[in-house]
Amino acid sequence: MKVLLIFGLVAVALADVTRFEGDKVLRLKPVLNEHVKVIRELANSVQLDFWTPESAEQVTVGFSVDIRVPAMYLDMAFTVLQQSGMELEVFIDDVQEAVDRQIENKGSPRAHSYTKYNTWSDIESWMNSMATSNSDMISKEVIGNTYEGRPMVVLKIGKKSDSTKPAIFMDCGFHAREWISHAFCQWFVNEAVTTYGSDSQITSLLDKMDVFVLPVFNVDGYVFSHTSNRMWRKTRSRNAGTSCLGTDPNRNFNAGWCTIGASTNPCSETYCGTAPESEIESKNLADFIRKNKSIIKAYITIHSYSQLLLFPYSYTYDLAADHDELLEVAKGASSALRSLYGTVYTSGPGAPTIYPAAGGSDDWAYDLGVKYSYTLELRDEGQYGFLLPESQIKPTCEETMLAIKYIATHVQQNLY
């Protein structure tokens, strides 16, 4: 009886895990308004998962569209799309196979690994360990709890000082399925600590400034993406009156909130929430930055994918007051990144560079007065999408460090 009970519990657990056998990721290239209309009508007819852009409403002529099409809708989707004459390419032939291949480092190493996609429990233990073993360089602060009650932990990195230093704030993991983002924040913390004293840029930075790092912003969503649905994107809050869960936290800030590129539909992947900072995670982050506004000189948020280095604005096509300087720094950082492996990033303000999107944290931080506000969309350009293999963590993080150090050096030399 006990054995049967165990098997029954295992079966229930497995049944709760979303599988993606036969799903494909297609890249579409709409070059006519009719193509845009076809994509939007198809999205209204069947359930599609938009990888880039993030919703059907953001599809425009001239910009590629990556969508995951569930196996059950493939025949219909292929028929409709091919009849439209639109260019179509299969980027991922079987999503479940890509999910399975993503985890390449089998087993659990004794030490924390910076070349694997760690679970939240592993990351939480690592943060505690890093703060304890590097108490001269790292301190830890819980800035609040998530919807499901998990702590949001900020690590403050820098040489201890009797006076308050200017700071940079960096977060990772707004969107749960963007695992390379979470991996980078862990890499950054370790790299900063281990190269202090030997890397002149890091040493100068941490002597003169502090860096606040939030390794996992959307903790609940990240846990869910590991345990139940690898493609989960949003938070895990309950939307009153619907069966749909979660809000897109990068549409939940008071920066043109819910005006363009965001949805009022609670079931949408770009749902903006009921009000700015209606998500507790957004409120916790915003409160922390507001509390430290006088010292935070740069805000950097790490996402994936598309290989972009963006800055305000995304909620309007108007140029930021500091546009020229922000662009110059972005181009310099992109060039520094490219110098290692030749990876090409596109730089520019969000709205014209990719698509308009209201409610983003970078725009909000800039409007609050944080001049150097940037979003990085890490590797790749769609071959793997959100399922970047673990073998690419190291090169991705190595090159991204060069971009971050470039931005940080500029900020340090141009304090305001």
C-alpha positions in Angstrom: 0.0 0.0 0.0 2.8 2.4 0.9 4.6 1.7 -2.4 1.4 2.3 -4.4 0.9 5.6 -2.5 4.4 6.7 -3.4 3.9 5.8 -7.1 0.6 7.7 -7.0 2.2 10.8 -5.6 5.0 10.6 -8.3 2.3 10.3 -11.0 0.5 13.3 -9.8 3.7 15.3 -9.6 4.6 14.3 -13.2 1.1 15.1 -14.4 1.6 18.7 -13.2 4.7 19.3 -15.3 3.9 20.9 -18.6 5.5 19.1 -21.6 6.2 20.5 -25.0 6.6 17.4 -27.2 6.1 18.3 -30.9 5.8 22.0 -30.2 7.9 24.1 -32.7 9.3 27.6 -32.6 8.7 29.3 -35.9 10.4 32.5 -37.1 8.0 34.6 -39.3 9.0 37.6 -41.3 6.1 39.9 -42.0 6.8 42.4 -44.8 3.2 43.4 -45.5 0.4 44.8 -43.3 -1.5 41.7 -44.4 1.1 39.5 -42.8 0.7 41.3 -39.5 -3.0 40.9 -39.7 -2.6 37.1 -40.4 -0.4 36.7 -37.4 -2.8 38.6 -35.1 -5.8 36.7 -36.4 -4.0 33.4 -35.9 -3.2 34.4 -32.3 -6.8 35.1 -31.7 -7.8 31.7 -33.0 -5.3 29.4 -31.3 -2.9 29.6 -28.3 0.5 30.8 -29.4 3.5 31.7 -27.2 5.2 34.8 -28.4 8.9 34.7 -27.7 9.7 37.9 -29.6 8.0 40.3 -29.7 6.2 39.5 -26.5 2.6 39.7 -27.9 0.6 39.7 -31.1 -0.1 43.4 -30.6 3.6 44.2 -30.9 4.0 42.5 -34.3 5.0 45.1 -36.9 6.1 45.0 -40.5 9.8 44.4 -41.0 10.5 42.8 -37.6 10.9 39.1 -37.2 8.5 37.2 -35.0 9.4 34.1 -33.0 6.5 32.1 -31.8 6.1 28.7 -30.1 3.2 26.8 -31.7 1.8 23.9 -29.7 1.8 20.6 -31.6 -2.0 20.5 -31.7 -2.1 23.7 -33.7 0.7 23.1 -36.1 -1.3 21.9 -39.1 -3.6 24.9 -38.9 -0.8 27.4 -38.3 1.3 26.1 -41.2 -1.7 26.2 -43.5 -2.6 29.7 -42.6 0.9 31.1 -42.7 1.9 29.4 -45.9 -1.2 30.6 -47.7 -0.3 34.2 -46.7 3.0 33.9 -48.6 4.9 35.0 -45.5 8.5 33.8 -45.1 8.6 31.1 -42.5 11.5 29.2 -40.8 11.5 26.4 -38.2 13.9 27.6 -35.5 13.3 24.8 -32.9 11.9 21.6 -34.3 10.9 20.0 -31.0 10.7 22.3 -28.0 10.7 19.4 -25.4 13.9 18.1 -26.9 15.4 21.5 -26.6 14.3 21.8 -23.0 15.9 18.4 -22.2 19.1 19.3 -24.0 19.5 22.6 -22.2 20.7 21.0 -19.0 24.1 19.6 -20.0 25.8 19.4 -16.6 24.4 16.3 -15.1 24.4 15.7 -11.4 24.9 18.2 -8.6 28.4 19.5 -8.1 29.6 19.9 -4.5 30.4 23.6 -5.0 28.1 26.1 -6.4 28.4 26.0 -10.2 28.5 29.2 -12.3 28.1 27.2 -15.5 24.7 25.6 -14.8 21.2 26.8 -14.3 20.8 26.7 -10.5 17.5 26.2 -8.8 16.2 28.9 -6.4 17.1 26.8 -3.3 20.7 26.5 -4.7 20.8 30.3 -5.3 19.4 31.1 -1.9 22.1 28.9 -0.2 24.8 30.4 -2.4 23.8 34.0 -1.4 23.9 33.1 2.2 27.3 31.5 1.8 28.8 34.4 -0.3 27.7 36.9 2.3 29.1 34.8 5.1 32.5 33.9 3.5 33.0 37.4 2.0 31.8 39.6 4.8 34.5 42.2 4.1 33.0 42.7 0.6 29.4 41.5 0.6 26.4 42.3 2.8 22.9 40.9 2.3 19.5 42.6 2.6 16.0 41.2 2.2 14.0 44.0 0.6 10.7 42.2 1.0 8.9 39.0 0.2 7.3 37.7 -3.0 3.6 37.0 -3.5 4.2 33.4 -2.4 6.3 34.5 0.6 9.9 33.9 -0.7 12.5 36.5 0.2 13.8 39.0 -2.4 17.5 39.3 -1.5 19.9 42.1 -2.6 23.6 41.6 -2.3 25.6 44.8 -1.7 29.1 44.4 -3.1 31.9 46.8 -2.4 34.9 47.6 -0.2 33.6 48.6 3.2 33.7 52.3 3.9 32.8 54.7 6.8 31.1 57.0 4.3 28.2 56.3 2.0 29.4 55.6 -1.6 27.5 56.1 -4.9 26.1 52.9 -6.2 24.9 50.9 -9.2 21.8 48.7 -9.0 21.5 45.6 -11.2 18.8 43.0 -11.3 18.3 39.7 -13.1 15.3 37.4 -13.7 12.3 39.7 -14.2 10.9 37.1 -16.6 11.0 33.6 -15.1 12.0 31.7 -18.3 15.0 33.8 -19.1 17.4 31.6 -17.2 20.6 33.0 -18.7 19.7 36.3 -16.9 19.8 34.6 -13.5 23.0 32.9 -14.3 24.7 36.2 -15.2 24.0 37.9 -11.8 25.6 34.9 -10.0 28.6 35.1 -12.4 28.9 38.9 -11.8 28.9 38.5 -8.0 31.6 35.8 -8.1 33.7 37.6 -10.7 33.6 40.8 -8.7 34.8 39.2 -5.5 37.4 36.9 -7.0 39.0 39.5 -9.3 39.0 42.3 -6.8 42.6 43.3 -6.5 43.7 41.9 -9.8 41.2 43.5 -12.2 41.8 47.2 -12.3 38.3 48.1 -13.4 36.6 45.9 -10.8 39.0 47.1 -8.1 38.5 50.8 -8.9 34.7 50.3 -9.1 34.3 48.5 -5.8 36.8 50.8 -4.0 34.8 53.9 -5.1 31.2 52.6 -5.5 28.9 49.9 -4.3 27.0 47.5 -6.5 23.5 46.3 -5.4 22.7 43.0 -7.1 19.3 41.3 -7.0 20.1 37.9 -8.5 16.4 36.8 -8.8 13.7 39.3 -9.0 10.7 37.1 -10.0 11.5 34.3 -7.5 8.0 32.6 -7.6 8.0 32.5 -11.4 11.6 31.1 -11.5 10.7 28.3 -9.1 7.6 27.5 -11.2 9.7 27.5 -14.4 12.0 24.8 -12.8 9.2 22.7 -11.3 6.1 22.9 -13.5 6.4 25.0 -16.7 9.7 25.8 -18.3 8.1 28.5 -20.4 6.5 30.4 -17.6 7.2 34.1 -17.8 5.1 36.2 -15.4 4.8 36.4 -11.6 2.5 34.0 -9.8 -0.1 36.3 -8.3 -3.8 35.5 -8.6 -5.8 37.7 -10.9 -9.2 38.3 -9.3 -12.2 37.1 -11.3 -10.1 34.9 -13.7 -8.4 31.6 -13.7 -5.2 33.3 -15.1 -2.2 33.8 -12.9 0.5 36.4 -12.9 1.5 39.8 -14.2 4.3 40.8 -16.5 6.5 42.7 -14.0 8.2 44.6 -16.7 4.9 46.2 -17.6 4.0 47.0 -14.0 6.0 50.2 -13.3 4.8 53.8 -13.5 6.4 54.6 -16.8 3.5 55.3 -19.3 1.8 52.4 -17.4 -0.5 50.3 -19.6 -0.6 52.7 -22.5 1.3 50.9 -25.3 2.8 47.5 -25.7 1.0 46.2 -22.6 -2.3 44.4 -22.0 -5.2 44.9 -19.6 -6.1 41.2 -20.2 -5.1 39.2 -17.1 -4.4 36.2 -19.3 -2.0 38.0 -21.5 1.7 37.5 -21.2 2.1 41.3 -21.2 -0.6 41.9 -18.5 0.2 45.2 -16.9 -1.5 44.5 -13.5 -4.3 46.5 -11.8 -2.1 49.5 -11.2 1.5 50.6 -11.2 3.4 48.4 -8.7 0.4 46.3 -8.0 2.8 43.3 -7.9 4.5 43.1 -4.6 7.8 42.3 -6.3 7.6 45.5 -8.3 6.7 47.5 -5.2 9.6 46.0 -3.2 12.2 46.9 -5.9 10.7 50.4 -6.4 10.7 51.1 -2.7 14.3 50.0 -2.4 15.5 52.2 -5.3 13.4 55.2 -4.0 14.9 54.7 -0.6 18.4 54.8 -2.1 17.7 57.2 -4.9 20.4 59.7 -3.7 23.2 57.2 -4.2 22.0 55.0 -7.1 23.6 56.4 -10.3 22.9 53.5 -12.7 20.2 50.9 -13.1 21.0 47.8 -15.2 18.4 45.1 -15.8 19.4 41.8 -17.4 17.0 40.0 -19.7 17.1 37.6 -22.7 17.1 37.0 -25.6 17.9 39.1 -28.8 21.4 40.5 -28.1 20.4 44.1 -27.5 21.6 46.9 -25.3 18.6 49.2 -24.8 17.9 52.5 -22.9 14.9 54.8 -22.4 12.5 55.2 -23.8 10.3 52.2 -24.5 6.9 53.7 -23.6 7.3 56.6 -26.0 9.2 57.4 -29.2 10.4 60.6 -27.7 14.2 60.7 -27.1 15.5 60.8 -23.5 17.1 64.1 -22.4 20.4 62.2 -22.1 20.0 60.3 -25.4 23.3 61.2 -27.0 25.4 60.1 -24.0 23.3 57.0 -23.3 23.7 55.9 -26.9 27.5 56.6 -26.9 27.9 54.5 -23.7 25.7 51.7 -25.1 27.8 51.6 -28.3 31.0 51.5 -26.4 29.7 48.7 -24.1 28.5 46.7 -27.1 31.9 47.1 -28.8 33.6 45.9 -25.6 31.3 42.9 -25.5 32.0 42.1 -29.1 35.7 42.2 -28.6 35.8 38.8 -26.9 33.8 36.4 -29.1 32.5 38.6 -31.9 29.0 38.6 -30.5 27.1 41.5 -32.1 24.6 43.6 -30.0 22.3 46.3 -31.3 22.1 49.5 -29.3 19.4 52.1 -29.0 16.3 53.3 -27.3 13.7 50.6 -26.7 10.7 51.8 -28.7 12.3 52.4 -32.1 14.9 49.7 -31.7 12.5 46.8 -31.0 9.0 47.8 -30.1 7.1 50.1 -27.8 6.4 48.7 -24.3 5.0 50.7 -21.4 5.7 50.1 -17.7 9.3 49.0 -17.9 11.6 49.2 -14.9 14.4 50.9 -17.0 12.1 53.8 -18.1 10.8 54.1 -14.6 14.3 54.3 -13.1 15.3 56.9 -15.6 12.3 59.1 -15.0 13.0 58.8 -11.3 16.3 60.4 -11.9 18.7 57.4 -12.4 20.5 58.8 -15.5 22.3 55.6 -16.6 19.5 53.2 -17.1 20.0 50.2 -19.4 18.5 46.9 -20.4 20.6 44.1 -21.7 18.9 41.3 -23.7 21.5 38.5 -23.6 22.2 35.7 -26.1 21.1 34.5 -28.5 19.3 35.7 -31.6 16.7 32.9 -31.7 18.5 29.6 -32.4 17.9 28.5 -28.8 15.9 31.5 -27.6 15.0 31.0 -23.9 16.6 27.5 -24.0 20.2 28.6 -24.3 22.4 25.5 -23.5 24.5 25.5 -20.3 27.6 25.3 -22.5 26.9 28.9 -23.5 26.6 30.3 -19.9 30.4 30.9 -19.6 31.0 32.7 -22.9 27.8 34.7 -22.5 28.7 35.8 -19.0 32.3 36.5 -19.9 31.4 38.9 -22.7 28.6 40.5 -20.8 31.0 41.3 -18.0 33.0 43.5 -20.4 29.8 45.5 -21.2 28.9 45.9 -17.6 32.5 47.0 -16.7 32.4 49.5 -19.5 29.2 51.1 -18.3 30.3 51.0 -14.7 33.6 52.7 -15.5 31.8 55.5 -17.4 29.3 56.0 -14.5 32.2 56.1 -12.0 34.0 58.7 -14.1 30.8 60.8 -14.7 29.0 60.9 -11.3 26.2 63.5 -11.1 
